[in-house]
Amino acid sequence: MRVRYLGWAGLEIQADGATAVIDLLEDSGPIERLLGRPRTALLSPEPDGSVRVALLTHLHPDHADPPALTRALTADGVVLRPAPARGDALELAGTAGAEAALAELGLSTQVVEPWQTVESGPFTITAVPAVDGFGDPQVGWVVAAEGRRVIVYGDTLFHGDWWRTRMRLGPFDAAFLPVNGAVVDFPHRQPPSPIFADMTPEQAAAAAVILQPGVAVPVHYDTFANPPVYAQVNQPAAAFADAATRHGVAVRVLAPGDCLALDQDRTVARVCPARS
C-alpha cells in the first residue's frame, strides 16, 4: 500500500493495482473568499480517470470537490460519504454547494454510517465517528488493503471515540490527523466561537497516543490561512511532531506529492519522495 499526500486533507491510496482518494481538492476558488488563496500545492491523482472509490469525510468545499471527483473516478467509480446535513438554508450553508454539485454531475454516491463497512476491489473501508466543528455530519475512514490499515480524519475535533475505534478496528499502520487548530469567523456561523474548529497539534498528538498507529502524519495545515476569518495556530506540523514524539509516537511530515510506502515486510513506513 502506498499513501500519497495530495495537500490539505487529500490523500491518494494505491493497493493491488487500484486507487482510492480521500477529500480530493483541486479547485480552491469556491473557498478563497473565506480561507484565502492556497499557500501549498493541491495535487491530482495520477492519472485522472483511474480512481475506483472516493471517500469524503464531510461536504465542506475544502474537502469535497465534485468536479475533481468527476475527472478522477472511473466510469463505474463511487463516492462514499456521510449522511446529508438537515436543516434550513443557513444551517446547510456549509454543505449545500457540494451537495448540489454531486447531484448535478450525476456522481454515484453511497452514504456510509459510522461503523459500517464497504468493500471496493482490494479496499475494505469502514466509516468511524468524527465530530465536525460546525455541526455538519462528518466521519473518519479506516482503509485496509494488502494487509495494511490506515485511519484518516478530515478536520475533526477531539472526541471520545478514539479508544473504541482503536479497539474495534486497530491496529493501524498509519494515522492521518488534522492539526491546524483553526479559529474561524464565518458568516453562516455567527456569533463566532473562539474555540478551535478542529484539533490543535497537541490534541492531535493525544489522539495519536490513543490510536497507537505505527506512524502519525499531520494533515490539514498551512495550505489555507486567512486571519481573522480563518486563523491556524503557529507552525502546526512542527508542534504536532514535537508533542507526539514526546509521547513516543513516530511521526512523518509529508510535503504534497510525498507518500508513505506501507510494505508488508516492513514494520516502519518509509517516505517516498514527491514524483517529478
NORKA-V392754 format. One record per residue. N is the residue number from 1. RES is the residue in one letter. PHI is phi in whole degrees, 0 to 359 (999 if undefined). OMEGA is omega in whole degrees, -180 to 180 (NA if undefined). Layout:
# NORKA-V392754
N|RES|PHI|OMEGA, N|RES|PHI|OMEGA
This chain:
# NORKA-V392754
1|M|999|176, 2|R|237|180, 3|V|242|-177, 4|R|257|-180, 5|Y|275|-178, 6|L|263|-176, 7|G|98|-177, 8|W|55|178, 9|A|250|-173, 10|G|276|178, 11|L|224|172, 12|E|240|-178, 13|I|245|179, 14|Q|243|179, 15|A|204|174, 16|D|51|177, 17|G|79|-180, 18|A|244|-177, 19|T|231|170, 20|A|237|174, 21|V|233|177, 22|I|231|176, 23|D|50|178, 24|L|297|177, 25|L|223|176, 26|E|243|-175, 27|D|253|-180, 28|S|270|-176, 29|G|309|-177, 30|P|295|-175, 31|I|245|-174, 32|E|293|178, 33|R|299|-179, 34|L|263|-172, 35|L|262|-176, 36|G|85|180, 37|R|286|-179, 38|P|296|-179, 39|R|258|176, 40|T|228|-173, 41|A|292|170, 42|L|242|-170, 43|L|257|178, 44|S|257|171, 45|P|294|-177, 46|E|236|-13, 47|P|275|173, 48|D|302|180, 49|G|81|-176, 50|S|250|-171, 51|V|273|-179, 52|R|280|-176, 53|V|214|178, 54|A|244|-179, 55|L|248|174, 56|L|244|174, 57|T|288|176, 58|H|194|-170, 59|L|251|168, 60|H|292|-171, 61|P|291|172, 62|D|271|177, 63|H|234|-178, 64|A|231|-178, 65|D|237|-174, 66|P|304|177, 67|P|300|177, 68|A|295|178, 69|L|295|178, 70|T|300|179, 71|R|289|-172, 72|A|281|-169, 73|L|282|169, 74|T|293|-177, 75|A|301|180, 76|D|254|-179, 77|G|289|-176, 78|V|227|176, 79|V|254|174, 80|L|264|-170, 81|R|210|172, 82|P|284|-180, 83|A|296|177, 84|P|295|172, 85|A|288|179, 86|R|237|177, 87|G|144|180, 88|D|276|-172, 89|A|300|-179, 90|L|292|178, 91|E|297|-175, 92|L|265|-173, 93|A|302|-177, 94|G|284|-175, 95|T|239|-172, 96|A|298|-178, 97|G|297|180, 98|A|293|178, 99|E|300|-179, 100|A|296|-178, 101|A|291|177, 102|L|302|-180, 103|A|290|-177, 104|E|296|-178, 105|L|276|176, 106|G|70|179, 107|L|291|176, 108|S|283|-177, 109|T|236|176, 110|Q|220|175, 111|V|285|178, 112|V|238|-179, 113|E|276|176, 114|P|308|-179, 115|W|79|176, 116|Q|277|-178, 117|T|244|179, 118|V|233|175, 119|E|260|177, 120|S|215|-176, 121|G|56|-179, 122|P|281|-172, 123|F|265|167, 124|T|251|-167, 125|I|239|-180, 126|T|234|173, 127|A|281|179, 128|V|230|-176, 129|P|298|172, 130|A|212|-174, 131|V|233|-179, 132|D|279|-178, 133|G|289|-179, 134|F|243|178, 135|G|88|178, 136|D|270|-179, 137|P|301|179, 138|Q|210|173, 139|V|226|163, 140|G|258|-178, 141|W|229|169, 142|V|253|-178, 143|V|239|180, 144|A|242|176, 145|A|192|176, 146|E|53|178, 147|G|76|179, 148|R|241|-176, 149|R|215|177, 150|V|238|176, 151|I|236|-170, 152|V|225|175, 153|Y|236|-177, 154|G|275|173, 155|D|212|-177, 156|T|292|165, 157|L|281|170, 158|F|290|-176, 159|H|213|-173, 160|G|262|-177, 161|D|260|179, 162|W|301|-177, 163|W|297|-180, 164|R|299|179, 165|T|298|179, 166|R|295|-178, 167|M|294|-177, 168|R|277|-168, 169|L|234|179, 170|G|286|0, 171|P|282|-179, 172|F|249|176, 173|D|285|180, 174|A|209|175, 175|A|235|179, 176|F|251|-167, 177|L|232|176, 178|P|290|-170, 179|V|224|-166, 180|N|273|174, 181|G|50|-174, 182|A|285|168, 183|V|251|-169, 184|V|234|177, 185|D|222|-176, 186|F|262|-176, 187|P|296|-178, 188|H|270|176, 189|R|225|-177, 190|Q|240|-4, 191|P|292|-177, 192|P|290|178, 193|S|257|175, 194|P|278|-179, 195|I|274|-179, 196|F|301|-179, 197|A|270|171, 198|D|209|-172, 199|M|293|169, 200|T|282|177, 201|P|304|-179, 202|E|291|177, 203|Q|293|178, 204|A|296|177, 205|A|295|177, 206|A|296|176, 207|A|298|179, 208|A|297|178, 209|V|301|-179, 210|I|287|-178, 211|L|290|177, 212|Q|57|178, 213|P|284|173, 214|G|297|177, 215|V|210|177, 216|A|248|-177, 217|V|233|177, 218|P|283|173, 219|V|223|175, 220|H|62|178, 221|Y|202|172, 222|D|70|-177, 223|T|300|-179, 224|F|237|174, 225|A|202|-175, 226|N|213|-178, 227|P|295|2, 228|P|271|-178, 229|V|290|-180, 230|Y|215|-173, 231|A|238|178, 232|Q|262|175, 233|V|289|180, 234|N|286|173, 235|Q|44|-174, 236|P|297|-178, 237|A|294|179, 238|A|294|179, 239|A|295|177, 240|F|296|-179, 241|A|300|179, 242|D|296|-177, 243|A|293|-179, 244|A|293|-179, 245|T|296|178, 246|R|299|179, 247|H|261|174, 248|G|84|179, 249|V|263|176, 250|A|290|-176, 251|V|232|168, 252|R|235|175, 253|V|258|-177, 254|L|254|168, 255|A|274|176, 256|P|308|-177, 257|G|101|174, 258|D|289|177, 259|C|217|169, 260|L|254|172, 261|A|260|-178, 262|L|256|-177, 263|D|284|-177, 264|Q|295|-176, 265|D|263|179, 266|R|236|178, 267|T|266|180, 268|V|239|179, 269|A|292|176, 270|R|249|-178, 271|V|275|173, 272|C|266|179, 273|P|290|177, 274|A|301|177, 275|R|288|179, 276|S|280|NA
